Amino acid sequence: MPSSLSIYSQIHRLSIKDDYIEWRYCSNNINIRSHFSDKDWNYIVLDLNTDKELLQANKKGYLALYEVKAKGHAEPFGFAFVLVNDPQTRTVSVHGGAWDASARHLFLHAYMLINIYLLDSGYRVRSSCSKENVRALRFIKSCGFRIYRYEDERILLYLSRPLLEKSLFYKRLESHSSVPH
């Protein structure tokens, strides 16, 4: 990432793809919200209840919204957004989900790649989930994230390159030679 750009501009210019997936920046015409139940959506996205609200937050610049699709396919199967938590320390958090149950392993692959990219680009990577969302907590922790704080109804987690490299999923990705070393 060019250092002359602000962190807000940088997170809107991520280019992440490999032989299996491609993250695509969303600037308009999204259909994400309808793929999730109200309960699941509230676990993933707080305070943004529609695609329009998500796009407005994206355009205002404080988060960057991406859809992920399988290489060679036109339709996305999941999404993520990168939220700037602290521009001085280059701390961001990553949130998202997949709506295609048959693509869960592919979403895990994509989620790992976006986190690898952010860590290798000098970002401090965080995530969080609802205390009630046991499945998400298990997923996030399996990617190498560790809990650092409990707040009200949320669990806050952090990721480092060494933690990521110890994760089972990273080792699986590495064995397929699709991750940067």
C-alpha positions in Angstrom: 0.0 0.0 0.0 1.4 3.5 -0.8 2.0 5.3 2.4 1.0 8.6 1.0 -2.6 7.5 1.0 -4.7 7.7 4.2 -5.6 4.5 5.9 -9.2 5.1 4.8 -8.2 5.3 1.2 -5.9 2.3 1.5 -8.6 0.0 2.8 -10.7 0.8 -0.3 -8.0 -0.4 -2.6 -7.3 -3.9 -1.5 -6.6 -6.3 -4.3 -6.9 -9.9 -3.0 -7.2 -12.9 -5.2 -5.6 -16.3 -5.8 -6.3 -19.4 -7.9 -9.6 -20.0 -6.0 -11.2 -16.7 -5.0 -11.4 -13.0 -5.7 -12.4 -10.2 -3.4 -14.2 -7.4 -5.3 -14.7 -3.9 -3.9 -18.4 -2.9 -3.8 -19.3 0.6 -4.8 -22.9 0.1 -5.8 -25.7 -2.4 -6.7 -25.2 -4.9 -3.9 -27.5 -7.6 -2.7 -26.0 -8.8 0.6 -28.6 -8.2 3.4 -31.3 -10.4 1.8 -29.1 -13.5 2.1 -29.1 -13.4 5.9 -31.8 -13.8 8.6 -32.3 -10.9 10.9 -30.6 -12.7 13.7 -27.5 -13.7 11.7 -27.3 -10.1 10.2 -27.3 -8.6 13.6 -24.5 -10.9 14.7 -22.4 -9.7 11.8 -23.3 -6.0 11.3 -24.3 -3.7 14.1 -26.4 -0.6 13.3 -26.5 -1.0 9.5 -29.8 -2.8 8.6 -30.0 -2.5 4.8 -27.8 -2.8 1.8 -28.3 1.0 1.3 -27.0 1.8 4.8 -24.0 -0.5 4.2 -23.2 1.3 0.9 -23.6 4.7 2.5 -21.1 3.7 5.2 -18.8 2.4 2.5 -19.0 5.7 0.5 -18.4 7.8 3.6 -15.1 5.9 3.9 -15.0 4.6 7.4 -15.5 1.0 6.2 -14.6 -0.8 3.0 -17.1 -3.3 1.7 -16.0 -6.3 -0.4 -17.8 -9.2 -2.0 -16.1 -12.5 -2.6 -16.6 -14.8 -5.5 -15.1 -18.1 -6.7 -12.6 -17.6 -9.5 -14.4 -17.9 -12.8 -17.9 -17.3 -11.3 -19.9 -14.2 -11.7 -22.0 -14.4 -8.5 -20.5 -13.7 -5.1 -21.0 -16.1 -2.2 -20.0 -13.9 0.7 -18.9 -10.5 1.9 -16.6 -8.8 4.3 -16.0 -5.3 5.4 -12.9 -3.7 6.8 -13.5 -1.1 9.4 -10.8 1.4 10.6 -10.7 1.3 14.4 -7.7 3.5 14.9 -5.9 5.2 12.0 -2.8 6.2 14.2 -2.0 2.6 15.0 -3.3 1.2 11.7 -5.8 -1.0 13.5 -8.7 -2.4 11.5 -11.3 -5.0 12.1 -12.7 -7.5 9.7 -16.3 -8.7 9.7 -18.3 -10.7 7.2 -20.1 -13.9 6.3 -21.1 -16.3 3.6 -24.6 -17.0 2.4 -23.9 -20.0 0.3 -23.6 -23.0 2.6 -21.8 -25.0 0.0 -19.1 -22.4 -0.1 -18.2 -22.3 3.6 -14.7 -23.8 3.1 -14.1 -21.3 0.2 -15.2 -18.5 2.5 -12.8 -19.7 5.2 -10.1 -19.6 2.5 -11.1 -16.1 1.4 -11.3 -14.8 5.0 -7.8 -16.1 5.7 -6.5 -14.4 2.6 -7.9 -11.0 3.5 -6.4 -11.3 7.0 -3.0 -12.3 5.6 -3.1 -9.4 3.2 -3.9 -6.9 5.9 -1.2 -8.3 8.3 1.4 -8.3 5.6 0.5 -4.7 4.7 1.3 -3.5 8.2 -2.2 -3.4 9.7 -3.1 -4.5 13.2 -6.1 -6.9 12.7 -9.0 -7.3 15.0 -12.5 -8.8 14.9 -15.4 -9.2 17.3 -18.5 -11.2 17.6 -21.6 -11.5 19.8 -21.2 -13.6 23.0 -24.2 -15.5 21.8 -22.7 -16.3 18.4 -20.8 -19.5 19.4 -20.4 -20.6 15.7 -18.7 -17.3 14.7 -16.4 -17.3 17.8 -15.3 -20.8 16.9 -14.7 -19.8 13.2 -12.8 -16.6 14.1 -10.6 -18.4 16.7 -9.9 -21.3 14.2 -8.3 -18.6 12.0 -5.8 -17.8 14.7 -7.6 -14.9 16.5 -7.3 -14.7 20.3 -9.6 -13.1 22.7 -8.3 -9.9 24.4 -11.4 -8.4 25.9 -15.1 -8.9 26.7 -17.4 -5.9 26.3 -21.0 -5.9 27.2 -22.5 -8.4 24.6 -19.3 -8.7 22.4 -16.1 -10.6 22.4 -13.1 -8.7 21.0 -10.3 -10.6 19.3 -6.9 -9.9 17.8 -4.7 -11.6 15.2 -1.0 -11.5 14.5 1.1 -13.3 11.9 2.5 -15.8 14.4 -1.0 -16.7 15.7 -2.3 -17.0 12.1 0.6 -19.3 11.1 -0.2 -21.6 14.1 -3.8 -22.1 13.0 -4.9 -25.3 11.4 -6.5 -23.5 8.5 -3.4 -21.5 7.7 -1.4 -24.8 7.6 -4.0 -26.2 5.3 -3.8 -23.2 3.0 0.0 -23.3 3.1 0.0 -26.9 2.0 -1.9 -25.8 -1.1 0.8 -23.2 -1.8 -1.8 -20.4 -2.1 -0.6 -18.2 0.7 2.3 -15.8 0.9 5.1 -17.0 3.2 
